[in-house]
Each structure stands twice: as C-alpha cells, then as structure tokens.
C-alpha cells in the first residue's frame, strides 16, 4: 500500500467514484464511468490507485449473520489490570485474532477496550470470555451488553470533496 500522494490529492471525481462503490462495489466500471463522466479505463485506473493507496481497504459482501445461524451481537467493555504497553499489546493481539470479534476499539474513559462480538449463542460467548478475559490474566473487569435490535450497522464514510 502506497500512501496518498500530497502532491496528487483526491479530487471531486475520486470522491464521486468512492461514493458509488461505497454503496455497491459490484457496480460495473462502465456504469461508474457514465455516472461521473469519465471513460471506463479512467475509472479502472482511479480505482486501482485508490486501492493501492489504501483509501479502499477491501472489497467485501455484507452477510446476514442471523440467516447464517449467528444471531447474537454482544458489546463488551473491557477494563485491563495493567496498562503497560506489552500487556495491552497482548490483549490487542488476542482480540484481533478472535474471529468472533467484529470490532475492537482501544478507547479513553473507564474502559480500555470496546468489543463487538457476533456469536451463535450464549454458550459460544461464555467460552470466549474464558479464553479472552479469564485466561489472559490482564482483564480486571468486563461488562457485557446483548444487543436486542440492530438499529444501524455501517462502516460508510461521509465523503466531502473540497
């Protein structure tokens, strides 16, 4: 991944392209080109550049977890015993490596981490608490909240061109 070149920043056309692919990354380049007023090869080059720069991090499909037998979303506040960097790094690594953790944020305030889990049932979550929290030796306390309804779940970025 190459960094965004400050001598060649994103322009309005890049932002328009990003807005379209953020809604539907399967949109054919021809359709994007028509929408933004560029040729198809120009759109392809711009998308390739945006991926190389890390502006587009990945292309993925959003799955319906409940339809796949994984209906529970659990939000957890985690407080660490030790805030020594090597101890926090070990927690970070264990959370990053856990497939059921959909989001992990290192935060300010009372908690040190906020985690969002997707699990099939409470038995799976209980097993994870034993592995991630009790076995680590560095979790002082964790607070579990079970989502009753997902009102909004999005990673959409608000785009504002200059």
Biotite code that builds the C-alpha atoms (Angstrom):
import biotite.structure as struc

atoms = struc.array([
    struc.Atom([0.000, 0.000, 0.000], chain_id="A", res_id=1, res_name="UNK", atom_name="CA", element="C"),
    struc.Atom([1.435, 3.345, -1.018], chain_id="A", res_id=2, res_name="UNK", atom_name="CA", element="C"),
    struc.Atom([0.469, 6.465, 0.934], chain_id="A", res_id=3, res_name="UNK", atom_name="CA", element="C"),
    struc.Atom([-1.751, 9.158, -0.525], chain_id="A", res_id=4, res_name="UNK", atom_name="CA", element="C"),
    struc.Atom([0.472, 11.481, -2.526], chain_id="A", res_id=5, res_name="UNK", atom_name="CA", element="C"),
    struc.Atom([0.009, 15.004, -1.126], chain_id="A", res_id=6, res_name="UNK", atom_name="CA", element="C"),
    struc.Atom([1.062, 16.429, -4.495], chain_id="A", res_id=7, res_name="UNK", atom_name="CA", element="C"),
    struc.Atom([-1.757, 14.456, -6.121], chain_id="A", res_id=8, res_name="UNK", atom_name="CA", element="C"),
    struc.Atom([-4.656, 14.539, -3.608], chain_id="A", res_id=9, res_name="UNK", atom_name="CA", element="C"),
    struc.Atom([-8.077, 13.055, -4.205], chain_id="A", res_id=10, res_name="UNK", atom_name="CA", element="C"),
    struc.Atom([-10.264, 15.171, -6.459], chain_id="A", res_id=11, res_name="UNK", atom_name="CA", element="C"),
    struc.Atom([-14.030, 15.511, -6.865], chain_id="A", res_id=12, res_name="UNK", atom_name="CA", element="C"),
    struc.Atom([-14.152, 12.654, -9.365], chain_id="A", res_id=13, res_name="UNK", atom_name="CA", element="C"),
    struc.Atom([-12.366, 10.348, -6.892], chain_id="A", res_id=14, res_name="UNK", atom_name="CA", element="C"),
    struc.Atom([-14.936, 11.274, -4.232], chain_id="A", res_id=15, res_name="UNK", atom_name="CA", element="C"),
    struc.Atom([-17.830, 10.645, -6.628], chain_id="A", res_id=16, res_name="UNK", atom_name="CA", element="C"),
    struc.Atom([-16.370, 7.254, -7.544], chain_id="A", res_id=17, res_name="UNK", atom_name="CA", element="C"),
    struc.Atom([-15.876, 6.414, -3.851], chain_id="A", res_id=18, res_name="UNK", atom_name="CA", element="C"),
    struc.Atom([-19.479, 7.346, -3.069], chain_id="A", res_id=19, res_name="UNK", atom_name="CA", element="C"),
    struc.Atom([-20.711, 4.936, -5.745], chain_id="A", res_id=20, res_name="UNK", atom_name="CA", element="C"),
    struc.Atom([-18.507, 1.970, -4.828], chain_id="A", res_id=21, res_name="UNK", atom_name="CA", element="C"),
    struc.Atom([-19.175, 2.505, -1.138], chain_id="A", res_id=22, res_name="UNK", atom_name="CA", element="C"),
    struc.Atom([-22.841, 1.793, -1.878], chain_id="A", res_id=23, res_name="UNK", atom_name="CA", element="C"),
    struc.Atom([-22.223, -1.054, -4.340], chain_id="A", res_id=24, res_name="UNK", atom_name="CA", element="C"),
    struc.Atom([-18.711, -2.326, -5.017], chain_id="A", res_id=25, res_name="UNK", atom_name="CA", element="C"),
    struc.Atom([-20.053, -4.651, -7.726], chain_id="A", res_id=26, res_name="UNK", atom_name="CA", element="C"),
    struc.Atom([-21.186, -1.726, -9.870], chain_id="A", res_id=27, res_name="UNK", atom_name="CA", element="C"),
    struc.Atom([-19.601, -2.205, -13.295], chain_id="A", res_id=28, res_name="UNK", atom_name="CA", element="C"),
    struc.Atom([-16.855, 0.285, -14.110], chain_id="A", res_id=29, res_name="UNK", atom_name="CA", element="C"),
    struc.Atom([-18.851, 1.245, -17.218], chain_id="A", res_id=30, res_name="UNK", atom_name="CA", element="C"),
    struc.Atom([-21.787, 2.376, -15.025], chain_id="A", res_id=31, res_name="UNK", atom_name="CA", element="C"),
    struc.Atom([-19.454, 4.318, -12.721], chain_id="A", res_id=32, res_name="UNK", atom_name="CA", element="C"),
    struc.Atom([-17.873, 5.974, -15.756], chain_id="A", res_id=33, res_name="UNK", atom_name="CA", element="C"),
    struc.Atom([-21.288, 7.047, -17.054], chain_id="A", res_id=34, res_name="UNK", atom_name="CA", element="C"),
    struc.Atom([-22.256, 8.443, -13.657], chain_id="A", res_id=35, res_name="UNK", atom_name="CA", element="C"),
    struc.Atom([-19.098, 10.527, -13.181], chain_id="A", res_id=36, res_name="UNK", atom_name="CA", element="C"),
    struc.Atom([-18.364, 11.497, -16.787], chain_id="A", res_id=37, res_name="UNK", atom_name="CA", element="C"),
    struc.Atom([-15.150, 9.558, -17.329], chain_id="A", res_id=38, res_name="UNK", atom_name="CA", element="C"),
    struc.Atom([-14.083, 6.730, -19.603], chain_id="A", res_id=39, res_name="UNK", atom_name="CA", element="C"),
    struc.Atom([-14.208, 3.166, -18.276], chain_id="A", res_id=40, res_name="UNK", atom_name="CA", element="C"),
    struc.Atom([-10.383, 2.808, -18.379], chain_id="A", res_id=41, res_name="UNK", atom_name="CA", element="C"),
    struc.Atom([-10.017, 6.082, -16.431], chain_id="A", res_id=42, res_name="UNK", atom_name="CA", element="C"),
    struc.Atom([-12.349, 4.753, -13.721], chain_id="A", res_id=43, res_name="UNK", atom_name="CA", element="C"),
    struc.Atom([-10.417, 1.487, -13.604], chain_id="A", res_id=44, res_name="UNK", atom_name="CA", element="C"),
    struc.Atom([-7.111, 3.365, -13.174], chain_id="A", res_id=45, res_name="UNK", atom_name="CA", element="C"),
    struc.Atom([-8.561, 5.571, -10.426], chain_id="A", res_id=46, res_name="UNK", atom_name="CA", element="C"),
    struc.Atom([-9.993, 2.590, -8.536], chain_id="A", res_id=47, res_name="UNK", atom_name="CA", element="C"),
    struc.Atom([-6.666, 0.778, -8.802], chain_id="A", res_id=48, res_name="UNK", atom_name="CA", element="C"),
    struc.Atom([-4.874, 3.865, -7.429], chain_id="A", res_id=49, res_name="UNK", atom_name="CA", element="C"),
    struc.Atom([-7.394, 4.199, -4.578], chain_id="A", res_id=50, res_name="UNK", atom_name="CA", element="C"),
    struc.Atom([-6.823, 0.559, -3.635], chain_id="A", res_id=51, res_name="UNK", atom_name="CA", element="C"),
    struc.Atom([-3.024, 0.889, -3.811], chain_id="A", res_id=52, res_name="UNK", atom_name="CA", element="C"),
    struc.Atom([-3.184, 3.988, -1.591], chain_id="A", res_id=53, res_name="UNK", atom_name="CA", element="C"),
    struc.Atom([-5.327, 2.168, 0.962], chain_id="A", res_id=54, res_name="UNK", atom_name="CA", element="C"),
    struc.Atom([-8.273, 4.535, 0.503], chain_id="A", res_id=55, res_name="UNK", atom_name="CA", element="C"),
    struc.Atom([-10.291, 1.453, -0.459], chain_id="A", res_id=56, res_name="UNK", atom_name="CA", element="C"),
    struc.Atom([-9.239, -1.046, 2.205], chain_id="A", res_id=57, res_name="UNK", atom_name="CA", element="C"),
    struc.Atom([-11.089, -4.090, 0.881], chain_id="A", res_id=58, res_name="UNK", atom_name="CA", element="C"),
    struc.Atom([-13.971, -5.284, -1.242], chain_id="A", res_id=59, res_name="UNK", atom_name="CA", element="C"),
    struc.Atom([-16.403, -7.457, 0.691], chain_id="A", res_id=60, res_name="UNK", atom_name="CA", element="C"),
    struc.Atom([-20.006, -8.601, 0.821], chain_id="A", res_id=61, res_name="UNK", atom_name="CA", element="C"),
    struc.Atom([-22.094, -7.832, 3.895], chain_id="A", res_id=62, res_name="UNK", atom_name="CA", element="C"),
    struc.Atom([-23.654, -11.050, 5.188], chain_id="A", res_id=63, res_name="UNK", atom_name="CA", element="C"),
    struc.Atom([-26.843, -11.557, 7.193], chain_id="A", res_id=64, res_name="UNK", atom_name="CA", element="C"),
    struc.Atom([-25.488, -13.118, 10.398], chain_id="A", res_id=65, res_name="UNK", atom_name="CA", element="C"),
    struc.Atom([-28.908, -14.232, 11.662], chain_id="A", res_id=66, res_name="UNK", atom_name="CA", element="C"),
    struc.Atom([-29.628, -16.037, 8.386], chain_id="A", res_id=67, res_name="UNK", atom_name="CA", element="C"),
    struc.Atom([-26.358, -17.902, 8.900], chain_id="A", res_id=68, res_name="UNK", atom_name="CA", element="C"),
    struc.Atom([-27.213, -19.041, 12.423], chain_id="A", res_id=69, res_name="UNK", atom_name="CA", element="C"),
    struc.Atom([-25.240, -16.341, 14.239], chain_id="A", res_id=70, res_name="UNK", atom_name="CA", element="C"),
    struc.Atom([-27.978, -14.032, 15.557], chain_id="A", res_id=71, res_name="UNK", atom_name="CA", element="C"),
    struc.Atom([-26.332, -12.568, 18.665], chain_id="A", res_id=72, res_name="UNK", atom_name="CA", element="C"),
    struc.Atom([-24.421, -9.296, 18.728], chain_id="A", res_id=73, res_name="UNK", atom_name="CA", element="C"),
    struc.Atom([-22.695, -8.679, 22.035], chain_id="A", res_id=74, res_name="UNK", atom_name="CA", element="C"),
    struc.Atom([-20.990, -5.426, 23.018], chain_id="A", res_id=75, res_name="UNK", atom_name="CA", element="C"),
    struc.Atom([-18.374, -5.652, 25.758], chain_id="A", res_id=76, res_name="UNK", atom_name="CA", element="C"),
    struc.Atom([-16.470, -3.039, 27.755], chain_id="A", res_id=77, res_name="UNK", atom_name="CA", element="C"),
    struc.Atom([-13.123, -4.407, 28.918], chain_id="A", res_id=78, res_name="UNK", atom_name="CA", element="C"),
    struc.Atom([-11.015, -2.906, 31.696], chain_id="A", res_id=79, res_name="UNK", atom_name="CA", element="C"),
    struc.Atom([-7.396, -4.054, 31.921], chain_id="A", res_id=80, res_name="UNK", atom_name="CA", element="C"),
    struc.Atom([-5.464, -4.727, 35.143], chain_id="A", res_id=81, res_name="UNK", atom_name="CA", element="C"),
    struc.Atom([-2.186, -3.437, 33.735], chain_id="A", res_id=82, res_name="UNK", atom_name="CA", element="C"),
    struc.Atom([-1.788, -0.608, 31.257], chain_id="A", res_id=83, res_name="UNK", atom_name="CA", element="C"),
    struc.Atom([1.825, -1.455, 30.497], chain_id="A", res_id=84, res_name="UNK", atom_name="CA", element="C"),
    struc.Atom([2.201, -1.403, 26.721], chain_id="A", res_id=85, res_name="UNK", atom_name="CA", element="C"),
    struc.Atom([3.311, -5.038, 26.419], chain_id="A", res_id=86, res_name="UNK", atom_name="CA", element="C"),
    struc.Atom([0.279, -6.165, 28.451], chain_id="A", res_id=87, res_name="UNK", atom_name="CA", element="C"),
    struc.Atom([-2.126, -4.047, 26.407], chain_id="A", res_id=88, res_name="UNK", atom_name="CA", element="C"),
    struc.Atom([-0.481, -5.250, 23.194], chain_id="A", res_id=89, res_name="UNK", atom_name="CA", element="C"),
    struc.Atom([-1.095, -8.868, 24.251], chain_id="A", res_id=90, res_name="UNK", atom_name="CA", element="C"),
    struc.Atom([-4.793, -8.076, 24.780], chain_id="A", res_id=91, res_name="UNK", atom_name="CA", element="C"),
    struc.Atom([-4.964, -6.258, 21.428], chain_id="A", res_id=92, res_name="UNK", atom_name="CA", element="C"),
    struc.Atom([-3.450, -9.271, 19.696], chain_id="A", res_id=93, res_name="UNK", atom_name="CA", element="C"),
    struc.Atom([-5.854, -11.744, 21.329], chain_id="A", res_id=94, res_name="UNK", atom_name="CA", element="C"),
    struc.Atom([-8.858, -9.592, 20.363], chain_id="A", res_id=95, res_name="UNK", atom_name="CA", element="C"),
    struc.Atom([-7.553, -9.087, 16.806], chain_id="A", res_id=96, res_name="UNK", atom_name="CA", element="C"),
    struc.Atom([-7.026, -12.841, 16.393], chain_id="A", res_id=97, res_name="UNK", atom_name="CA", element="C"),
    struc.Atom([-10.520, -13.790, 17.609], chain_id="A", res_id=98, res_name="UNK", atom_name="CA", element="C"),
    struc.Atom([-12.766, -14.368, 14.584], chain_id="A", res_id=99, res_name="UNK", atom_name="CA", element="C"),
    struc.Atom([-15.936, -13.634, 16.556], chain_id="A", res_id=100, res_name="UNK", atom_name="CA", element="C"),
    struc.Atom([-14.727, -10.095, 17.372], chain_id="A", res_id=101, res_name="UNK", atom_name="CA", element="C"),
    struc.Atom([-16.134, -7.899, 14.616], chain_id="A", res_id=102, res_name="UNK", atom_name="CA", element="C"),
    struc.Atom([-14.896, -4.598, 16.051], chain_id="A", res_id=103, res_name="UNK", atom_name="CA", element="C"),
    struc.Atom([-12.262, -3.789, 18.643], chain_id="A", res_id=104, res_name="UNK", atom_name="CA", element="C"),
    struc.Atom([-11.597, -0.247, 19.769], chain_id="A", res_id=105, res_name="UNK", atom_name="CA", element="C"),
    struc.Atom([-8.941, 0.936, 22.215], chain_id="A", res_id=106, res_name="UNK", atom_name="CA", element="C"),
    struc.Atom([-10.750, 3.798, 23.950], chain_id="A", res_id=107, res_name="UNK", atom_name="CA", element="C"),
    struc.Atom([-10.457, 6.551, 26.515], chain_id="A", res_id=108, res_name="UNK", atom_name="CA", element="C"),
    struc.Atom([-12.592, 6.648, 29.631], chain_id="A", res_id=109, res_name="UNK", atom_name="CA", element="C"),
    struc.Atom([-13.417, 3.977, 32.181], chain_id="A", res_id=110, res_name="UNK", atom_name="CA", element="C"),
    struc.Atom([-12.985, 1.037, 29.793], chain_id="A", res_id=111, res_name="UNK", atom_name="CA", element="C"),
    struc.Atom([-9.816, 0.276, 27.876], chain_id="A", res_id=112, res_name="UNK", atom_name="CA", element="C"),
    struc.Atom([-11.439, -1.623, 25.012], chain_id="A", res_id=113, res_name="UNK", atom_name="CA", element="C"),
    struc.Atom([-14.870, -1.856, 23.431], chain_id="A", res_id=114, res_name="UNK", atom_name="CA", element="C"),
    struc.Atom([-15.507, -5.123, 21.591], chain_id="A", res_id=115, res_name="UNK", atom_name="CA", element="C"),
    struc.Atom([-18.374, -6.171, 19.348], chain_id="A", res_id=116, res_name="UNK", atom_name="CA", element="C"),
    struc.Atom([-18.855, -9.924, 19.045], chain_id="A", res_id=117, res_name="UNK", atom_name="CA", element="C"),
    struc.Atom([-21.036, -11.945, 16.699], chain_id="A", res_id=118, res_name="UNK", atom_name="CA", element="C"),
    struc.Atom([-21.886, -15.367, 18.167], chain_id="A", res_id=119, res_name="UNK", atom_name="CA", element="C"),
    struc.Atom([-24.346, -18.178, 17.587], chain_id="A", res_id=120, res_name="UNK", atom_name="CA", element="C"),
    struc.Atom([-25.429, -18.444, 21.228], chain_id="A", res_id=121, res_name="UNK", atom_name="CA", element="C"),
    struc.Atom([-24.512, -17.573, 24.806], chain_id="A", res_id=122, res_name="UNK", atom_name="CA", element="C"),
    struc.Atom([-22.549, -20.810, 25.198], chain_id="A", res_id=123, res_name="UNK", atom_name="CA", element="C"),
    struc.Atom([-20.169, -19.656, 22.465], chain_id="A", res_id=124, res_name="UNK", atom_name="CA", element="C"),
    struc.Atom([-19.828, -16.247, 24.138], chain_id="A", res_id=125, res_name="UNK", atom_name="CA", element="C"),
    struc.Atom([-19.162, -17.847, 27.535], chain_id="A", res_id=126, res_name="UNK", atom_name="CA", element="C"),
    struc.Atom([-16.376, -19.961, 26.006], chain_id="A", res_id=127, res_name="UNK", atom_name="CA", element="C"),
    struc.Atom([-14.856, -16.809, 24.508], chain_id="A", res_id=128, res_name="UNK", atom_name="CA", element="C"),
    struc.Atom([-14.970, -14.981, 27.850], chain_id="A", res_id=129, res_name="UNK", atom_name="CA", element="C"),
    struc.Atom([-12.964, -17.799, 29.382], chain_id="A", res_id=130, res_name="UNK", atom_name="CA", element="C"),
    struc.Atom([-10.398, -17.720, 26.557], chain_id="A", res_id=131, res_name="UNK", atom_name="CA", element="C"),
    struc.Atom([-10.080, -13.965, 26.111], chain_id="A", res_id=132, res_name="UNK", atom_name="CA", element="C"),
    struc.Atom([-10.799, -12.482, 29.523], chain_id="A", res_id=133, res_name="UNK", atom_name="CA", element="C"),
    struc.Atom([-10.189, -15.010, 32.296], chain_id="A", res_id=134, res_name="UNK", atom_name="CA", element="C"),
    struc.Atom([-7.208, -16.813, 30.763], chain_id="A", res_id=135, res_name="UNK", atom_name="CA", element="C"),
    struc.Atom([-5.389, -13.599, 29.814], chain_id="A", res_id=136, res_name="UNK", atom_name="CA", element="C"),
    struc.Atom([-4.713, -12.573, 33.389], chain_id="A", res_id=137, res_name="UNK", atom_name="CA", element="C"),
    struc.Atom([-4.919, -8.905, 32.396], chain_id="A", res_id=138, res_name="UNK", atom_name="CA", element="C"),
    struc.Atom([-8.677, -8.312, 32.406], chain_id="A", res_id=139, res_name="UNK", atom_name="CA", element="C"),
    struc.Atom([-9.783, -6.688, 35.650], chain_id="A", res_id=140, res_name="UNK", atom_name="CA", element="C"),
    struc.Atom([-13.429, -6.420, 34.675], chain_id="A", res_id=141, res_name="UNK", atom_name="CA", element="C"),
    struc.Atom([-15.692, -6.712, 31.676], chain_id="A", res_id=142, res_name="UNK", atom_name="CA", element="C"),
    struc.Atom([-19.269, -5.599, 31.170], chain_id="A", res_id=143, res_name="UNK", atom_name="CA", element="C"),
    struc.Atom([-21.467, -7.423, 28.671], chain_id="A", res_id=144, res_name="UNK", atom_name="CA", element="C"),
    struc.Atom([-24.393, -5.911, 26.792], chain_id="A", res_id=145, res_name="UNK", atom_name="CA", element="C"),
    struc.Atom([-26.531, -8.058, 24.493], chain_id="A", res_id=146, res_name="UNK", atom_name="CA", element="C"),
    struc.Atom([-27.991, -6.210, 21.535], chain_id="A", res_id=147, res_name="UNK", atom_name="CA", element="C"),
    struc.Atom([-31.764, -6.636, 21.369], chain_id="A", res_id=148, res_name="UNK", atom_name="CA", element="C"),
    struc.Atom([-32.004, -4.988, 17.941], chain_id="A", res_id=149, res_name="UNK", atom_name="CA", element="C"),
    struc.Atom([-29.507, -3.566, 15.493], chain_id="A", res_id=150, res_name="UNK", atom_name="CA", element="C"),
    struc.Atom([-30.818, -0.132, 14.565], chain_id="A", res_id=151, res_name="UNK", atom_name="CA", element="C"),
    struc.Atom([-27.882, 0.766, 12.333], chain_id="A", res_id=152, res_name="UNK", atom_name="CA", element="C"),
    struc.Atom([-24.673, -1.012, 11.401], chain_id="A", res_id=153, res_name="UNK", atom_name="CA", element="C"),
    struc.Atom([-22.488, 0.702, 8.850], chain_id="A", res_id=154, res_name="UNK", atom_name="CA", element="C"),
    struc.Atom([-18.895, 1.393, 8.009], chain_id="A", res_id=155, res_name="UNK", atom_name="CA", element="C"),
    struc.Atom([-19.900, 4.008, 5.490], chain_id="A", res_id=156, res_name="UNK", atom_name="CA", element="C"),
    struc.Atom([-17.645, 7.082, 5.481], chain_id="A", res_id=157, res_name="UNK", atom_name="CA", element="C"),
    struc.Atom([-19.139, 10.540, 4.987], chain_id="A", res_id=158, res_name="UNK", atom_name="CA", element="C"),
    struc.Atom([-17.396, 11.915, 1.908], chain_id="A", res_id=159, res_name="UNK", atom_name="CA", element="C"),
    struc.Atom([-16.771, 15.606, 1.449], chain_id="A", res_id=160, res_name="UNK", atom_name="CA", element="C"),
    struc.Atom([-14.795, 16.765, -1.558], chain_id="A", res_id=161, res_name="UNK", atom_name="CA", element="C"),
    struc.Atom([-13.068, 20.149, -1.403], chain_id="A", res_id=162, res_name="UNK", atom_name="CA", element="C"),
])
